[in-house]
Amino acid sequence: MFVDLHYVEPLTTFPMSRHFTKLSRRWFRILPVFLCAFVHVSYAASADSTSTVEVSVLDADGKVMPHAQVLFYRLYTDSRGYAASEKVDAKGHAHLRIANGWYSMTACAPGYQQQSLTTDAYLYGQHAELRFRLQAVDISAGIDRVAMLSQAERFATGKGLAMTKEANGTWSVDVPCANDSLVYQLALEITGSRVPVVCSGNHFDALYYTSGRQNDNNEVCCSVLKCSNGKAHVVFDPKSVGRTKGQGVAVFVDKAGREQAMLLQKEREFMTQYMDGVSAVAAAKPSTWDVEQARENLQKAFESEHDPDLKELAMLIWLELTPVVIENDHPSAAVIDRILSTVPATSLVWERAPVCVMWAVRKSSKPESEYGYEVKTKHPNDWVKQIVQTDQGTITRKENETRAQLDNARRLIAAMKAEPAKDDEIGAVRRGYPLPPFSFESLESADVKITNSTLLGKWVLVDNWATWCGPCVREMPALHAAFEKFKDKNFTILSVSFDRQKEDIVKFRKDKTPMPWMQCFSPGVWSNEASRIFEAHSIPKPILIDPNGTIRAIGVELRGANLEQTLARYIH
């Protein structure tokens, strides 16, 4: 934009007005240049924290669809949620500017199957290009039944409201509305198929994305219909559903995006190989997992990478190669030193795996360095700070003074007590005492309650933990090994999660490690019921109870290599 600024003669004549007039004219000639430079610098400064994303959404055969939308869902942060959604234009394109960080990316349209990137997407200030091709719901075999799924039942297919087939071939239903709009999906039972196809309805005023999850998988795209007089009339017209021959796809088009997707896909393959190796060891079979070979391959990848941000990503994956970073793993300290000198403490790449930060510091040649302290105090993501702060495996020099003060206070309190308690025996949770009464919903089914009485008759390890807790995650190999060894000897595990939302546990068990035992979730993090009942002022806090519900062991004797030894003393 060109701005033409004209000089206006001053109303009052000042001394040296001739010189003033010349100066004014000269100033107003160059002012637009300064303004343009200022705007450019301001824009560049703001662009440092954002990325631009060009998206194209067409059907699987390359045709433009009406009403298609794209969604960016923020990951690995306290402010998780839908960061951006955008309708495509008449050519199927959308343009977004979005804050840097980690996202899942999805596109959907009424009557089409929702399509998402198969890996997380890392935005770090680049210009990214995405292509979505949506496959239409195949109704060529005919429709036997249509059910309307509501938000109230979290879109559960088994609780849908049956729709009536009309003479003109449409399906309809009248639904009472408590609000001014109705959020719904449709479950189509296709002839010859037992599995209903879930899609957004083609009768709507707007599209809406919700974090209520269909079958605990991905976010779902819904239709929104305005209500009138306390009800909504929902209509589904099969004739409006598209027809496609091609398959749905979601890919990066730009070179950096493709390289990023390849790195993350390689990481997924490594994780699968690692879990197969863990299962083989548990079954007393030889494992083919070779972590050193995998690390060597990734080291070559980041050494040859010229894009500094992709280099950081490859380095993070190198650290993640042992998915539950364990203390008895001894990678190259020289490589870790290089990683910590390359990846800034404030890098957003740490959002994906903050549990690796202090582990990497411990495995470096300078475990006393202040890198971890910088992450704890300077990282822009509070979620990362919280997780790194929970890892007490390494205390930096700057934290030693505070820790010494706390130790002195504890010694003073202990000296004032006639019978000082152990660190893990504070109140009612003590060896020889019954486990305090509790009742939690099973994570597998909200209809199942886990209580003291349901645990009677078995040896049970109550594992207070969270996916964001580094020490908790590092206990997983020991927990899996103990479960496999003692599960046929009247022993089981109850994991009580301190996570912020149930979905974190579902994703962790799907992507990291299965945890094939009882699970429950106590909402509220440190202000939750589990923290109060089990006196868990830090986690992990494992508690072993006998078949009568009496506490037999607590804390350190149930962690790491000590776990199997302790269980062997009690369980024969």
GIDA-V606285 format. One record per residue. N is the residue number from 0. RES is the residue in one letter. SS is DSSP state (H for helix, E for strand, - for the rest). PHI is phi in radians with two decimals (NA if undefined). PSI is psi in degrees with one decimal (999 if undefined). Layout:
N,RES,SS,PHI,PSI / N,RES,SS,PHI,PSI
This chain:
0,M,-,NA,131.5 / 1,F,-,-1.76,128.7 / 2,V,-,-1.92,121.7 / 3,D,-,-1.76,108.5 / 4,L,-,-1.81,116.3 / 5,H,-,-1.69,144.6 / 6,Y,-,-1.35,136.7 / 7,V,-,-2.01,130.9 / 8,E,-,-1.05,136.6 / 9,P,-,-1.15,146.8 / 10,L,-,-1.32,-28.0 / 11,T,-,-1.97,139.2 / 12,T,-,-1.59,121.3 / 13,F,-,-1.74,161.3 / 14,P,-,-1.01,148.3 / 15,M,-,1.04,31.1 / 16,S,H,-1.07,-30.2 / 17,R,H,-1.11,-44.6 / 18,H,H,-1.17,-38.0 / 19,F,H,-1.08,-42.5 / 20,T,H,-1.10,-44.5 / 21,K,H,-1.06,-45.0 / 22,L,H,-1.08,-41.7 / 23,S,H,-1.10,-45.3 / 24,R,H,-1.08,-43.2 / 25,R,H,-1.10,-42.1 / 26,W,H,-1.09,-45.3 / 27,F,H,-1.24,-20.9 / 28,R,H,-1.23,-39.7 / 29,I,H,-1.63,-9.7 / 30,L,H,-1.00,-44.4 / 31,P,H,-1.01,-33.9 / 32,V,H,-1.13,-44.0 / 33,F,H,-1.10,-41.0 / 34,L,H,-1.10,-43.9 / 35,C,H,-1.11,-41.5 / 36,A,H,-1.12,-40.6 / 37,F,H,-1.12,-44.2 / 38,V,H,-1.08,-41.5 / 39,H,H,-1.11,-44.3 / 40,V,H,-1.14,-41.8 / 41,S,H,-1.11,-41.6 / 42,Y,H,-1.13,-42.4 / 43,A,H,-1.10,-39.6 / 44,A,H,-1.13,-40.6 / 45,S,H,-1.25,-31.5 / 46,A,H,-1.19,-21.3 / 47,D,-,-1.07,-29.7 / 48,S,-,-1.78,4.9 / 49,T,E,-2.31,162.6 / 50,S,E,-2.20,151.8 / 51,T,E,-1.79,138.8 / 52,V,E,-2.28,122.6 / 53,E,E,-1.77,127.4 / 54,V,E,-2.19,137.8 / 55,S,E,-2.09,133.0 / 56,V,E,-2.23,112.6 / 57,L,E,-2.24,174.3 / 58,D,E,-1.38,174.7 / 59,A,-,-1.12,-16.3 / 60,D,-,-1.77,7.8 / 61,G,-,1.53,14.4 / 62,K,-,-1.72,148.9 / 63,V,-,-1.25,138.1 / 64,M,-,-1.97,143.9 / 65,P,-,-1.34,147.3 / 66,H,-,1.28,10.1 / 67,A,-,-1.21,147.5 / 68,Q,E,-2.42,156.2 / 69,V,E,-2.06,150.2 / 70,L,E,-2.33,134.8 / 71,F,E,-2.03,120.5 / 72,Y,E,-1.93,120.9 / 73,R,E,-1.28,135.2 / 74,L,-,-2.04,161.1 / 75,Y,-,0.95,49.4 / 76,T,-,-2.78,158.5 / 77,D,-,-1.14,-25.7 / 78,S,-,-1.69,42.3 / 79,R,-,-1.08,146.1 / 80,G,E,2.71,-172.6 / 81,Y,E,-1.38,106.2 / 82,A,E,-1.37,-31.2 / 83,A,E,-2.83,143.3 / 84,S,E,-2.47,146.3 / 85,E,E,-2.58,135.3 / 86,K,E,-1.36,145.9 / 87,V,-,-1.43,157.4 / 88,D,-,-1.49,-169.1 / 89,A,-,-1.15,-17.0 / 90,K,-,-1.77,4.3 / 91,G,-,1.47,21.5 / 92,H,E,-1.96,151.9 / 93,A,E,-2.50,146.5 / 94,H,E,-2.21,127.8 / 95,L,E,-2.31,146.3 / 96,R,E,-2.00,124.6 / 97,I,E,-2.43,148.4 / 98,A,E,-1.08,144.8 / 99,N,-,-1.11,153.0 / 100,G,E,2.55,-163.9 / 101,W,E,-1.79,137.0 / 102,Y,E,-2.46,154.1 / 103,S,E,-1.79,144.6 / 104,M,E,-2.21,132.2 / 105,T,E,-2.43,150.2 / 106,A,E,-2.30,146.0 / 107,C,E,-2.67,164.2 / 108,A,-,-2.72,150.3 / 109,P,-,-1.01,130.8 / 110,G,-,1.46,3.3 / 111,Y,E,-2.11,154.8 / 112,Q,-,-1.33,130.5 / 113,Q,-,-1.07,137.5 / 114,Q,E,-2.17,130.6 / 115,S,E,-2.23,154.9 / 116,L,-,-1.06,141.4 / 117,T,-,-1.35,-14.9 / 118,T,-,-2.19,164.2 / 119,D,-,-1.12,155.3 / 120,A,E,-2.01,132.9 / 121,Y,E,-1.89,114.0 / 122,L,E,-1.76,126.3 / 123,Y,-,-2.34,26.9 / 124,G,-,1.84,5.2 / 125,Q,-,-1.57,175.7 / 126,H,E,-1.76,112.1 / 127,A,E,-1.86,147.6 / 128,E,E,-2.20,129.6 / 129,L,E,-2.17,145.6 / 130,R,E,-2.20,123.8 / 131,F,E,-1.99,136.3 / 132,R,E,-2.20,119.4 / 133,L,E,-1.76,133.6 / 134,Q,-,-1.62,130.8 / 135,A,E,-1.22,151.6 / 136,V,-,-1.15,126.3 / 137,D,-,-1.48,106.6 / 138,I,-,-1.99,19.1 / 139,S,-,-1.10,-27.8 / 140,A,-,-1.35,-10.8 / 141,G,-,1.83,161.0 / 142,I,E,-2.05,125.0 / 143,D,E,-1.54,-33.8 / 144,R,E,-2.75,145.7 / 145,V,E,-2.24,130.2 / 146,A,E,-2.14,140.7 / 147,M,E,-1.60,124.9 / 148,L,E,-1.78,132.6 / 149,S,E,-1.89,162.5 / 150,Q,H,-1.19,-29.1 / 151,A,H,-1.06,-35.6 / 152,E,H,-1.71,18.3 / 153,R,-,0.94,35.2 / 154,F,-,1.01,34.6 / 155,A,-,-1.26,126.4 / 156,T,H,-1.11,-27.6 / 157,G,H,-1.36,-7.2 / 158,K,H,-2.05,20.3 / 159,G,-,-1.27,156.5 / 160,L,E,-1.62,119.3 / 161,A,E,-1.12,137.3 / 162,M,-,-1.75,154.6 / 163,T,E,-1.73,133.7 / 164,K,E,-1.42,125.5 / 165,E,-,-1.59,170.0 / 166,A,-,-1.14,-29.3 / 167,N,-,-1.48,7.2 / 168,G,-,1.61,-7.6 / 169,T,-,-1.47,166.0 / 170,W,E,-2.08,142.0 / 171,S,E,-2.58,162.1 / 172,V,E,-2.82,145.1 / 173,D,E,-1.70,131.8 / 174,V,E,-2.21,128.5 / 175,P,E,-1.20,143.4 / 176,C,-,-2.06,129.8 / 177,A,-,-1.52,-20.8 / 178,N,-,-2.08,-172.2 / 179,D,-,-1.46,-2.2 / 180,S,E,-2.59,159.7 / 181,L,E,-2.07,126.7 / 182,V,E,-1.78,122.5 / 183,Y,E,-2.56,164.0 / 184,Q,E,-2.30,173.2 / 185,L,E,-2.14,141.2 / 186,A,E,-1.97,113.3 / 187,L,E,-1.75,124.7 / 188,E,E,-1.66,105.4 / 189,I,E,-1.42,140.3 / 190,T,-,-1.01,128.3 / 191,G,-,1.54,-2.0 / 192,S,-,-2.14,138.3 / 193,R,-,-1.55,-16.7 / 194,V,-,-1.72,118.4 / 195,P,-,-1.18,143.7 / 196,V,E,-1.64,123.6 / 197,V,E,-1.74,130.0 / 198,C,E,-2.64,166.2 / 199,S,-,-1.34,147.6 / 200,G,-,-1.32,154.3 / 201,N,-,-1.62,9.4 / 202,H,-,-2.03,104.9 / 203,F,-,-2.84,161.8 / 204,D,-,-1.78,-23.4 / 205,A,E,-2.79,163.2 / 206,L,E,-1.79,152.1 / 207,Y,E,-2.54,140.0 / 208,Y,E,-1.88,138.1 / 209,T,E,-2.27,148.7 / 210,S,-,-1.52,-2.6 / 211,G,-,-1.13,126.5 / 212,R,-,-1.83,136.3 / 213,Q,H,-1.39,115.0 / 214,N,H,0.99,30.9 / 215,D,H,1.03,31.0 / 216,N,-,-1.90,-109.4 / 217,N,-,-1.69,169.8 / 218,E,-,-1.10,154.4 / 219,V,E,-2.09,147.3 / 220,C,E,-1.70,129.0 / 221,C,E,-2.17,162.0 / 222,S,E,-1.74,147.3 / 223,V,E,-2.11,126.7 / 224,L,E,-2.15,131.2 / 225,K,E,-1.22,143.4 / 226,C,-,-1.72,150.2 / 227,S,E,-2.32,124.6 / 228,N,-,0.99,38.8 / 229,G,-,1.38,14.6 / 230,K,E,-2.65,163.7 / 231,A,E,-2.31,142.0 / 232,H,E,-1.84,107.5 / 233,V,E,-1.67,130.0 / 234,V,E,-2.20,135.6 / 235,F,E,-2.11,124.1 / 236,D,-,-1.92,108.0 / 237,P,H,-1.04,-25.6 / 238,K,H,-1.19,-22.4 / 239,S,H,-1.49,-7.2 / 240,V,-,-1.29,133.7 / 241,G,-,-1.20,168.5 / 242,R,-,-2.21,126.8 / 243,T,-,-2.36,150.7 / 244,K,-,-1.79,-30.3 / 245,G,-,-1.34,176.1 / 246,Q,-,-1.76,151.3 / 247,G,-,-1.22,147.1 / 248,V,E,-2.66,151.1 / 249,A,E,-2.48,115.5 / 250,V,E,-2.50,156.0 / 251,F,E,-1.34,140.9 / 252,V,-,-1.73,-35.1 / 253,D,-,-1.28,155.3 / 254,K,H,-1.08,-46.4 / 255,A,H,-1.09,-39.6 / 256,G,H,-1.13,-40.8 / 257,R,H,-1.13,-41.1 / 258,E,H,-1.11,-40.8 / 259,Q,H,-1.07,-45.9 / 260,A,H,-1.07,-38.6 / 261,M,H,-1.14,-39.8 / 262,L,H,-1.10,-46.0 / 263,L,H,-1.23,-32.8 / 264,Q,H,-1.17,-39.1 / 265,K,H,-1.10,-39.1 / 266,E,H,-1.07,-42.4 / 267,R,H,-1.06,-40.0 / 268,E,H,-1.12,-41.6 / 269,F,H,-1.07,-42.9 / 270,M,H,-1.09,-41.3 / 271,T,H,-1.10,-42.5 / 272,Q,H,-1.10,-40.1 / 273,Y,H,-1.11,-46.2 / 274,M,H,-1.16,-35.3 / 275,D,H,-1.09,-38.2 / 276,G,H,-1.15,-40.9 / 277,V,H,-1.08,-44.1 / 278,S,H,-1.11,-38.5 / 279,A,H,-1.13,-43.9 / 280,V,H,-1.09,-42.3 / 281,A,H,-1.09,-30.0 / 282,A,-,-1.64,13.1 / 283,A,-,1.03,38.1 / 284,K,-,-2.02,157.1 / 285,P,-,-1.17,140.6 / 286,S,-,-1.76,139.3 / 287,T,-,-1.72,2.4 / 288,W,-,-1.27,122.9 / 289,D,-,-2.13,92.8 / 290,V,H,-1.14,-35.0 / 291,E,H,-1.16,-39.3 / 292,Q,H,-1.14,-41.0 / 293,A,H,-1.10,-42.8 / 294,R,H,-1.14,-37.8 / 295,E,H,-1.10,-40.9 / 296,N,H,-1.13,-42.8 / 297,L,H,-1.25,-32.7 / 298,Q,H,-1.09,-40.5 / 299,K,H,-1.08,-36.3 / 300,A,H,-1.15,-47.1 / 301,F,H,-1.38,-21.8 / 302,E,H,-1.26,-29.0 / 303,S,H,-1.63,-4.1 / 304,E,-,-1.43,129.5 / 305,H,-,-1.64,-28.0 / 306,D,-,-1.27,116.2 / 307,P,H,-1.07,-33.0 / 308,D,H,-1.29,-38.8 / 309,L,H,-1.20,-31.4 / 310,K,H,-1.09,-42.8 / 311,E,H,-1.07,-41.1 / 312,L,H,-1.11,-43.9 / 313,A,H,-1.11,-36.2 / 314,M,H,-1.17,-39.2 / 315,L,H,-1.08,-44.5 / 316,I,H,-1.11,-36.0 / 317,W,H,-1.01,-42.4 / 318,L,H,-1.22,-30.3 / 319,E,H,-1.44,-3.3 / 320,L,-,-1.01,-32.1 / 321,T,-,-1.65,101.1 / 322,P,-,-0.98,-37.3 / 323,V,-,-1.88,89.5 / 324,V,-,-0.93,113.8 / 325,I,-,-1.83,153.4 / 326,E,-,-1.31,-26.0 / 327,N,-,-1.51,8.5 / 328,D,-,-1.50,136.6 / 329,H,-,-2.21,77.8 / 330,P,-,-1.30,177.5 / 331,S,-,-1.20,119.7 / 332,A,H,-1.14,-33.0 / 333,A,H,-1.12,-40.6 / 334,V,H,-1.19,-41.2 / 335,I,H,-1.13,-39.1 / 336,D,H,-1.01,-41.8 / 337,R,H,-1.16,-39.1 / 338,I,H,-1.10,-47.0 / 339,L,H,-1.20,-24.7 / 340,S,H,-1.47,-15.6 / 341,T,H,-1.70,-44.9 / 342,V,-,-1.50,115.5 / 343,P,-,-1.10,151.6 / 344,A,-,-1.08,-23.0 / 345,T,-,-1.70,6.7 / 346,S,-,-1.12,136.9 / 347,L,H,-1.24,-11.5 / 348,V,H,-1.09,-26.9 / 349,W,H,-1.16,-18.6 / 350,E,H,-0.99,-33.2 / 351,R,H,-1.31,-29.1 / 352,A,-,-2.60,65.1 / 353,P,-,-1.12,-18.9 / 354,V,-,-1.14,-17.0 / 355,C,H,-1.40,-16.3 / 356,V,H,-1.07,-62.4 / 357,M,H,-1.24,-28.3 / 358,W,H,-1.09,-43.9 / 359,A,H,-1.12,-39.6 / 360,V,H,-1.07,-43.6 / 361,R,H,-1.12,-33.2 / 362,K,H,-1.55,-3.5 / 363,S,-,-1.38,175.6 / 364,S,-,-1.37,-10.1 / 365,K,-,-2.27,71.4 / 366,P,-,-1.12,-12.2 / 367,E,-,-1.58,5.3 / 368,S,-,-1.17,164.8 / 369,E,-,-1.67,15.2 / 370,Y,H,-1.03,-48.0 / 371,G,H,-1.06,-37.5 / 372,Y,H,-1.12,-38.7 / 373,E,H,-1.12,-39.9 / 374,V,H,-1.11,-43.6 / 375,K,H,-1.11,-29.9 / 376,T,H,-1.89,-23.4 / 377,K,H,-2.04,-13.7 / 378,H,-,-1.12,137.4 / 379,P,-,-1.23,-14.4 / 380,N,-,-1.77,114.4 / 381,D,H,-1.09,-30.8 / 382,W,H,-1.05,-44.6 / 383,V,H,-1.12,-45.4 / 384,K,H,-0.99,-45.8 / 385,Q,H,-1.09,-43.9 / 386,I,H,-1.19,-43.1 / 387,V,H,-1.14,-36.0 / 388,Q,H,-1.18,-26.3 / 389,T,H,-1.33,-15.4 / 390,D,-,-1.44,104.6 / 391,Q,-,-1.67,12.6 / 392,G,-,-1.17,-26.7 / 393,T,-,-2.38,127.4 / 394,I,-,-1.91,125.5 / 395,T,-,-1.34,165.6 / 396,R,H,-1.02,-39.1 / 397,K,H,-1.22,-19.8 / 398,E,H,-1.63,-14.0 / 399,N,H,-1.05,-39.8 / 400,E,H,-1.09,-45.6 / 401,T,H,-1.10,-41.8 / 402,R,H,-1.12,-39.4 / 403,A,H,-1.09,-39.7 / 404,Q,H,-1.10,-41.2 / 405,L,H,-1.15,-40.7 / 406,D,H,-1.08,-41.0 / 407,N,H,-1.11,-40.4 / 408,A,H,-1.13,-40.0 / 409,R,H,-1.13,-42.0 / 410,R,H,-1.10,-37.4 / 411,L,H,-1.15,-43.4 / 412,I,H,-1.12,-42.6 / 413,A,H,-1.09,-37.6 / 414,A,H,-1.19,-24.6 / 415,M,H,-1.43,-11.9 / 416,K,-,-1.73,142.0 / 417,A,-,-1.19,-38.4 / 418,E,-,-2.24,85.3 / 419,P,-,-1.05,135.0 / 420,A,-,-1.48,155.5 / 421,K,-,-1.24,162.4 / 422,D,-,-1.02,-33.1 / 423,D,-,-1.69,6.1 / 424,E,-,-2.22,90.4 / 425,I,-,-1.77,-46.1 / 426,G,-,-2.33,-109.3 / 427,A,-,-1.38,-18.8 / 428,V,-,-1.52,90.9 / 429,R,-,-2.40,153.0 / 430,R,-,-1.05,135.7 / 431,G,-,1.55,-9.5 / 432,Y,-,-1.75,155.1 / 433,P,E,-1.24,149.3 / 434,L,-,-1.14,132.2 / 435,P,-,-0.97,149.8 / 436,P,-,-1.07,141.2 / 437,F,-,-2.68,163.4 / 438,S,E,-2.69,117.9 / 439,F,E,-2.26,150.9 / 440,E,E,-1.31,139.7 / 441,S,E,-1.18,138.4 / 442,L,-,-1.17,-27.1 / 443,E,-,-1.32,-31.3 / 444,S,-,-2.68,123.4 / 445,A,-,-1.15,-16.7 / 446,D,-,-1.44,-11.0 / 447,V,-,-1.79,126.2 / 448,K,E,-1.81,133.3 / 449,I,E,-1.83,119.1 / 450,T,E,-2.32,178.4 / 451,N,H,-1.00,-43.0 / 452,S,H,-1.19,-32.6 / 453,T,H,-1.26,-16.8 / 454,L,H,-1.63,-10.9 / 455,L,-,-1.05,143.1 / 456,G,-,1.68,-5.2 / 457,K,-,-2.30,154.3 / 458,W,E,-1.36,126.9 / 459,V,E,-2.26,130.0 / 460,L,E,-1.71,110.8 / 461,V,E,-1.49,113.0 / 462,D,E,-1.87,101.6 / 463,N,E,-1.42,120.2 / 464,W,E,-2.69,-179.9 / 465,A,-,-2.80,152.4 / 466,T,-,-1.18,-25.7 / 467,W,-,-1.48,-3.1 / 468,C,-,-1.63,109.6 / 469,G,H,-0.98,-50.8 / 470,P,H,-1.05,-33.9 / 471,C,H,-1.12,-45.1 / 472,V,H,-1.11,-35.8 / 473,R,H,-1.23,-14.3 / 474,E,-,-1.42,-11.7 / 475,M,H,-1.02,-44.8 / 476,P,H,-1.02,-40.6 / 477,A,H,-1.16,-39.7 / 478,L,H,-1.13,-44.8 / 479,H,H,-1.11,-42.0 / 480,A,H,-1.11,-43.3 / 481,A,H,-1.15,-40.6 / 482,F,H,-1.09,-45.6 / 483,E,H,-1.10,-36.2 / 484,K,H,-1.33,-36.1 / 485,F,H,-1.97,-0.7 / 486,K,-,-1.12,-24.3 / 487,D,-,-1.60,9.1 / 488,K,-,-2.08,39.9 / 489,N,-,1.15,37.2 / 490,F,E,-2.23,142.3 / 491,T,E,-2.60,176.8 / 492,I,E,-2.20,140.7 / 493,L,E,-2.07,110.9 / 494,S,E,-1.62,123.6 / 495,V,E,-1.90,110.8 / 496,S,E,-1.51,136.3 / 497,F,-,-1.77,21.9 / 498,D,-,-1.25,169.7 / 499,R,-,-1.42,-27.0 / 500,Q,-,-2.68,152.1 / 501,K,H,-1.05,-33.1 / 502,E,H,-1.05,-28.2 / 503,D,H,-1.09,-39.5 / 504,I,H,-1.22,-43.1 / 505,V,H,-1.03,-46.2 / 506,K,H,-1.14,-41.2 / 507,F,H,-1.08,-45.1 / 508,R,H,-1.20,-29.3 / 509,K,H,-1.36,-41.8 / 510,D,H,-1.67,-27.9 / 511,K,-,-1.89,-65.6 / 512,T,-,-2.66,140.6 / 513,P,-,-1.25,-33.7 / 514,M,-,0.90,65.6 / 515,P,-,-1.40,51.5 / 516,W,-,-2.39,-171.9 / 517,M,E,-1.14,139.2 / 518,Q,E,-2.30,139.6 / 519,C,E,-2.52,162.7 / 520,F,E,-2.23,127.0 / 521,S,-,-1.98,99.9 / 522,P,-,-1.17,150.3 / 523,G,-,2.04,-1.7 / 524,V,H,0.92,-117.6 / 525,W,H,-1.35,-13.6 / 526,S,H,-1.74,19.5 / 527,N,-,-1.48,173.4 / 528,E,H,-1.17,-38.5 / 529,A,H,-1.07,-40.7 / 530,S,H,-1.06,-39.5 / 531,R,H,-1.29,-46.6 / 532,I,H,-1.19,-46.9 / 533,F,-,-1.62,4.9 / 534,E,-,0.93,43.8 / 535,A,-,-1.61,88.5 / 536,H,-,-1.52,-7.5 / 537,S,-,-2.66,155.1 / 538,I,-,-2.27,152.5 / 539,P,-,-1.29,145.1 / 540,K,E,-2.28,92.5 / 541,P,E,-1.44,143.4 / 542,I,E,-2.34,126.1 / 543,L,E,-1.77,125.7 / 544,I,E,-2.07,148.0 / 545,D,-,-1.54,177.2 / 546,P,-,-1.05,-16.7 / 547,N,-,-1.61,0.3 / 548,G,-,1.52,14.4 / 549,T,E,-1.65,139.1 / 550,I,E,-1.28,127.9 / 551,R,E,-1.95,-29.1 / 552,A,E,-2.68,153.1 / 553,I,E,-2.52,144.5 / 554,G,H,1.31,-130.7 / 555,V,H,-1.06,-30.5 / 556,E,H,-1.26,-5.1 / 557,L,H,-2.01,19.7 / 558,R,-,-2.10,147.0 / 559,G,-,1.03,-137.0 / 560,A,-,-1.17,-20.8 / 561,N,H,-1.20,-24.2 / 562,L,H,-1.06,-53.5 / 563,E,H,-1.11,-37.0 / 564,Q,H,-1.11,-42.7 / 565,T,H,-1.16,-44.7 / 566,L,H,-1.08,-37.4 / 567,A,H,-1.13,-27.8 / 568,R,H,-1.21,-29.2 / 569,Y,H,-1.82,-35.7 / 570,I,-,-1.85,121.6 / 571,H,-,-2.13,999
